């Protein structure tokens, strides 16, 4: 299969939508099955590359576990789709689309994916120097503000912000509270088993789990994070390099501490409103 990637433009402002059109063409001599382009490992994923000197030179933008349709393409026929990404960090980047990966996710999958697209270069700049994404989480215990680390966990930050912008977290409770450990929310069912309908692979990094850190909850499989996240209320070194840190509370830890004061607070407090901004 031949894979063609086209971006809607080359220069973006921080916070802009990035529209990536992926066209898959059967360049063989006989009919072949192809996954219709959508944002899933079994269909389309992306390799985002930064400067080689960056602390994290590349990030894989991957989602797994969704329903993917296939189509039979005759020689020369194509199928295409548009995938919406988000400009979550400033810098210069190279994007490659990966199509038709077979099997489960594993680190390094991008080097063995069935088909790779052309390279697309683009740049993201903030409206003002130093601006970054923030989110204000309003609860019955008060509000707290978080900042994000897309340069370390781009895939997680992308997913969280896209969900937040859609209002996904509004009304969701902190269903798990363990004093001197974490408060956990992000499950629309409130049971600890729910999620957004897809999973995202781990992006473990060197940032330590200390009070105020945002990290993604997951199942035993390290590549099973979804929408559930936790805020640390204590130093928790046993979580380091086992869970993906993607943000930190910048202000309002008193609200986090109030929620985390007692196990009885589990389910008592909710994210009444999550507002995303660029400041």
C-alpha positions, 0 to 999 in steps of 0.5 A, spaced: 500 500 500 502 507 498 500 512 504 500 519 502 499 524 508 497 531 507 496 537 512 492 542 512 497 547 513 505 548 515 504 553 520 500 553 526 499 557 532 499 553 539 492 550 540 490 550 533 487 543 530 491 540 525 487 536 520 491 530 517 489 527 511 491 520 510 490 517 503 491 509 502 492 507 495 493 499 492 499 500 488 499 492 487 497 488 482 491 484 485 485 486 490 487 487 497 484 489 504 485 496 507 483 499 513 479 505 512 483 511 515 482 513 522 486 514 529 487 507 531 493 502 531 490 497 526 489 503 521 493 509 522 498 512 527 503 517 527 510 518 528 512 525 531 519 527 530 523 533 534 530 535 533 535 529 535 537 533 541 531 534 544 530 530 551 524 526 547 526 526 540 520 522 537 513 521 540 508 515 537 501 518 537 497 512 537 490 509 540 488 502 540 482 498 541 477 501 537 472 498 531 476 499 524 473 498 518 476 495 512 475 495 505 477 491 498 481 496 494 482 494 486 489 496 483 489 503 483 483 504 488 484 509 494 481 510 501 482 516 505 480 519 511 481 526 515 484 525 522 484 531 527 490 532 531 492 538 536 498 543 536 499 542 543 507 544 544 511 549 540 517 547 536 518 544 529 516 537 527 516 532 522 510 527 522 509 520 518 503 516 518 503 509 519 498 505 516 495 497 517 500 495 523 498 488 525 498 485 532 498 489 539 502 495 540 509 494 542 515 499 543 518 500 536 512 498 532 513 504 528 520 501 525 516 495 523 509 498 521 506 495 514 506 502 510 509 509 512 507 515 508 511 521 506 514 526 511 510 532 513 514 538 516 510 543 520 511 548 525 507 550 532 508 557 535 505 560 541 501 567 540 506 570 545 513 567 547 512 562 553 505 560 553 502 553 554 496 549 555 493 550 562 487 547 565 482 549 570 479 544 574 473 546 578 470 542 584 466 542 590 472 543 594 475 549 590 479 549 583 486 547 581 490 549 575 494 544 571 500 545 566 502 539 561 508 536 559 507 534 552 515 534 550 515 528 555 508 525 553 505 528 547 500 522 546 497 523 553 497 530 553 493 530 546 488 525 548 487 529 555 486 535 552 482 533 546 477 530 551 477 536 556 475 540 550 469 536 548 467 537 555 468 529 557 471 530 564 465 535 566 461 532 572 466 526 573 467 524 580 474 523 583 472 515 585 478 513 588 481 517 594 487 514 598 490 519 603 497 520 603 497 517 596 492 519 590 486 522 588 483 519 582 478 521 576 476 521 569 472 515 569 465 516 566 462 510 570 465 512 576 466 505 577 474 505 576 472 501 569 470 506 564 474 510 559 473 513 552 473 507 548 480 507 546 487 506 550 493 509 549 500 506 550 505 508 555 510 514 555 514 513 561 519 518 562 524 521 568 519 526 571 518 523 578 511 522 582 511 527 587 505 531 590 501 535 585 503 530 579 498 528 574 499 521 571 495 516 568 492 510 571 492 504 567 490 496 567 496 491 569 498 492 561 502 498 561 499 500 554 492 500 557 491 508 559 485 511 557 481 517 561 483 515 568 488 520 571 490 521 578 493 527 582 499 525 587 498 527 594 505 524 597 511 522 594 510 515 591 517 513 588 514 506 586 510 509 581 516 512 577 517 509 570 511 505 571 505 510 570 506 516 565 507 523 568 503 528 563 502 534 567 502 538 574 498 542 579 500 549 578 496 552 583 490 550 588 493 544 591 489 546 597 483 543 593 487 537 592 488 536 599 481 537 601 479 531 596 485 527 598 484 528 606 479 521 607 477 515 603 470 517 605 471 523 600 471 517 594 465 519 590 463 525 594 467 530 589 467 531 582 470 535 576 464 540 575 468 544 570 474 543 566 476 549 562 482 549 557 486 555 556 493 557 553 496 562 557 
